[in-house]
Amino acid sequence: MSFNDKKIYQLGVEATLEVIGGKWKPIILCHLGQGPLRSGELKRRIPQVTQKMLTQQLRELEHDGIISRQVYPQVPPKVVYAITDEGKSLRELLIAMSNWGEQRIKRAQANGQPIELSHQEHDGFLAL
């Protein structure tokens, strides 16, 4: 699509999912909500994500203006990611998504499903 082509969405949720859709982006944002982090620290906090996928998701979030990437001129290179003001505007949405997931887990537990939630705190949203 060229710059002059108009992008048409059928629903507003499409525009939202284009930016934060996928398994890892909301999780990355919740961790960055606690404060700026380096890629390695994000990887330690989200051990299930591959380094390649983490890098891709960080690039996409940066491209969409949701996070910033600060490169420090030192050896070895230091790169820090942080939430932008645009990213902070996602706070209520991420809290709502988290609350919905917590309720879903509780319903599943009540139905006898073997499921567990290891973190219920919303501290990752405080800085957003």
WOBELVEN-V968051 format. One record per backbone hydrogen bond with DSSP energy under -1.0 kcal/mol. CO is the residue of the C=O (numbers start at 1). NH is the residue of the N-H. If there is no record, write none. Layout:
BEGIN
co-><CO CO>
nh-><NH NH>
END
This chain:
BEGIN
co-><2 11 12 13 14 16 17 24 25 26 27 28 29 31 32 33 37 38 39 40 41 42 46 50 51 52 53 54 55 56 57 58 59 60 61 61 62 66 68 70 72 72 78 80 81 82 84 85 87 88 90 91 92 93 94 95 96 97 98 99 100 101 102 103 104 105 106 107 108 109 113 122>
nh-><5 14 16 17 18 20 21 28 29 30 31 32 33 34 35 127 81 42 43 44 45 46 49 54 55 56 57 58 59 60 61 62 63 64 66 67 65 84 82 80 74 78 72 70 37 68 88 89 90 91 94 95 96 97 98 99 100 101 102 103 104 105 106 107 108 109 110 111 113 112 115 125>
END
